[in-house]
Amino acid sequence: MIKTYSFAFAALLLASCSKQDASTLPQVKLHYETGQPYQLGERWLYPEENFAYRGSGLAIVSSKKAKQATADGEIYSPQSMTGAHPTLQLPAIVNVRNLENGREITIRLNDRPTSTSDRILELTPKAAELLGIAKNSTAKVEIIEDEKRSQDLAFKMPNGPQTQMQVSTAPLDTIKVENLDGSQSSNSNAHPIEQPAENSIKGLLSLDELPVEYRQGAATGGQLWIDGGSFTSSVYANRLAARMGGRLVNTYTGGRRVIRVRSGPYNTVEQADQNLDSLLKSGIKGAKIIVE
């Protein structure tokens, strides 16, 4: 079931771009963003390009103010179907499911989180409302990226993958030909190498708004765990498990065994947060809260 909220986006956009508001908007330039590793509280985060992302964790409502710039150069609106993710390339299209009530929405990730807590996602108030997440609360969510739509969007963006792959080559000079009698003539039949066409989307100022709607599915719930990291060697996995009082979980990716170190499960978000804080302060910087 899809429930759609009639929402006057056109009026909203016109209002936000009116003459009286124009002077208050930040100077931004829409662009593709991955970024360098950065520290948020006790955590080190490593942005990466991953078009097949799937993850779970806790989501919260963003406290960002309207008309601020987002990490990819958009203008933040509390009424848009957007969100902030700590590591994925920006922008990206993802489906978010509230595991506690079964609601699912599609949003565009366009920002980095501001909270120092270990939250996998920050949602605008409108997106959070559709998922049934109240302000100042958390929810267990699953995030599955729409691979095709994210790739299509990335390849349209200024400074996106298509720009990085272009290699500029200087045009071929006129070829000089020396005749047998010693005289020279020019050969105008040589074909110069064409310069790559200028990216036609460089002037892009905004992205289309996503529909304000949710789909109702079945609630599945899930338990809170802390994931310490993944290993191919049981020696290092056992060492980390001993440090964090965790257990080993064997998984298989592409036929290869991957050992994950987990602690938990935790009955409440507060318990998970307290244990995560202790692990981060002890030097286990890759620890994070997940839901399974």
N, C-alpha and C positions, 0 to 999 in steps of 0.2 A: 504494500500500500504506500502510495506517495501522497504526502500532504503538502500543498503549495501555499505559501503565504503571498497574497498579492502585495507587492511592494513597489512603490514608485521610485525605481532606481533612476529613471530619467530625470525626474524632478530633483532627486537628491544630488545627482551629478551637476545639474545646472545650478542648483543653489550653492554647491561647494565651489563652483567656478565663477560665481558672480563677481562683479567688479569690487564690491565692498570687501569680499573675502580674499580676493586674489593677492592682496598685499600681505596677508597673514600666512599664505602657504609657503612651506620651505622650498628652497631651490633643489630640485631633484632631477635625476637622469635615470630613466629606466634601463636596467642592465641585467645580464646574467651574473649570478653570484655563487661562488663556492666559498672562498675565503681561506685565511690562514688559521692554524690552531689557535685557540683562545681559552682563557681561564674564566670560569664563572663560579664564584665562590671557591670551594675546595676542588672543583672538577676541572679537568682539562678536556676540551672538546675538539674533535678533529673533523671538520667539514669534508664531505666527499661527494662526488658525483655517483649516484646509484639509482638507476631508473627502475630497478626491480625491488625496491625497498619494502620490507614488511617488519613491523615491530609492534610492541605492546608496552603499556606503562600507564602513567597517571597524567590526566589532562586537567588544566585549570583555565580560568577565565583571565584574559589579558587585562592588565591595568593601564595599558598604553592610552594616551590621550589622542583625541581626534586631530587630524591634520598634521601629525608627525610623519616623518619619512620612515619607510620600511627599509630593510636591508637591501632589497633589489631595486629601490628607487621609486616605489609607489607612494601614494598618500594614504596613510592609515585611516580607515573608517570603521567605527565600532559596529556598523550595520552591514558590513561586507562579509561574504562567505570566505574568510581567509584565516590563516593561522601562522604561528611561529614554531619552527622546529630547530633543534640545536645543531644538526649536522647535514641535513640533506641539501642538495643544490637548490637554488632559488631562481625562478619560481618552479613549483612542482604541483601537479594535481594528484590529490590523494583522497581515498575514501576512509572515513573515520567512523567506527562503530562503537557505541557505548555498550560495553559488555553487560552492564547492569540492567538496562531496560530494552536493549535490542535496536534502538534507533540508530540510523546510519545517515551520514551526510557526505557530500562531496565539496571539498574546499580547495583553495589554492594556497599553498605555503609561500609566503613572501617575506618572512622576517625571521630574526633570531630572538630567542626568549630573553626576558629581562629578569625572571625569577632566579634566585640562586639555589632554589630547591631542585631536586632531581625530578623534573617533570618533562615527559616526552613531547608535550604539546601545550601551547598556549592558544586559546581560541578567542575570537572576537566575541563580545557579548551576544550578538545575534546568532552566530554559529553555536555557541554554548547553549543558548536558549532552545534551539531546535533539537539539540542532543539531550536536553533535560538536565543540564548542569547548572546549578545555582551559583551565584557570585560567592566568592570566598570558600568554595568547596572543591573537591576533587572527584574525578570519576575514572574508573578503569576503562581504558580504550584500546582498540586495536586499529593500527594504521596500515593500509595496503595501498601502495602507489599504483596509479594508473599509468603503466609503462608507456603506452603509445602516446597518450595525451601529453605526458611530461616530456617525452622526446620531441614531439612536434613543437611544443612550446619553446623548449630550449633552443632548437635550431632556428627559431624565428627571432630570438632575442638578440639585441645588440651585445657584442662581446661573447656570444654563445659559442657552442662547439664548432659551428660552421665557420665563424670568423677565425677561430684559432687554427683551423685546418687550412685556411687559404695561405698560399705562399706567393708573394709578389715577385715577379720576374721582370727584369728590364726588357723593353722592346729590342728586337734584333736590329743592329745597325745595318745600313746599306752595305752590301757585299761588293768589294772591289775586285774586278777581274782584270788580270794582266794579259794582253794579247801577245801573240808570238813576235810581233814587230816591236814590242817594248812599250806600246801605248797602253793606256788604261781606260777602262770604261766601267760604268756602274751597272750592276744588275738589279733592276727594280722588281724582279719577279720573286724575290725572297719573301717569305711569309713571316711577318713579325708575330711574336708570341703575344696574345692578347692579355691585357691586364684583367684581373678578376673584376667583375662588375661590382660597383659599390653596393653594399648591403642596403636593400630597398627599405628595410624596416628601422634604419638608424634613427629616423625621426619619430618613432613610436613614443607616444606620451602616456598611454594608459592601456590596460588590459580589460577585456570584456568581463563584466560581472557574472559570477556563477549563479544559477537559480537558487532562490531562498526556499529550500524544501528539504524534507527528510523522508526516509523510507523506514517503515516499521518492520522489524524482523524479530526473531526470538532472542530473549535474554539468555546468555550462557554463563555469566558470572566469571569467576576466575580467582586464583589465589595470588597473593603478593609474594614475590621472591626478590632476592638481590643476586644479580648476575655479576660475578667477579671477573669473567673473561673466558676466552676460548683457547684451547691448546691442542696440538697434535701429539705432544709428548706427555705421557702420564706422570713422568717425574716432576715436571714443573706444575702440572695440574694438582698433584697431591700436595706439593709445597704450599700452593695458594689455598687449597682447601683447609689445610692445617692452620694457616694464619687466620682465616676468616670463619673457622668453625663450620665449614660447608661440606657439601657432598659433590661427587662427580656424576655428571649426566652425559651419557654417550649419545651423540647424534651422528647422522651421516649426511654429508653434502656431496653430491656428485660421486657417490661411491667411496668417498674418503671419510674416515672416522674423525670427528671433531669432539673433543672433550670439553664440556662446559662446567664451570665451577659455580655452584648455587648455594645460597643459604636461605633458610626459611622452611616452611611458609610463615608469613606474619599475619596475625589476626586483624591488625589495624594499620592504617597509613602512618600513624604516629610511631608505632613500633618499627616499621620499615624505615622511616626517616631517621630515627635514633640510631639504628644499627648501621645504616648507610653513612651517617655522619661520622661514626666511630671508625669505620673502614677507610673513609677518605682521609681522615686525619692521621691514620696509621700508615698512609702511603699507598693504599690500593686505589689509585686514581681512576682506574677503569671501571669501578663498580657502579652499577646502576640498578634501578628498580624496574622489574618487569612483571607482567601478569600472565599467568598460565593456569 
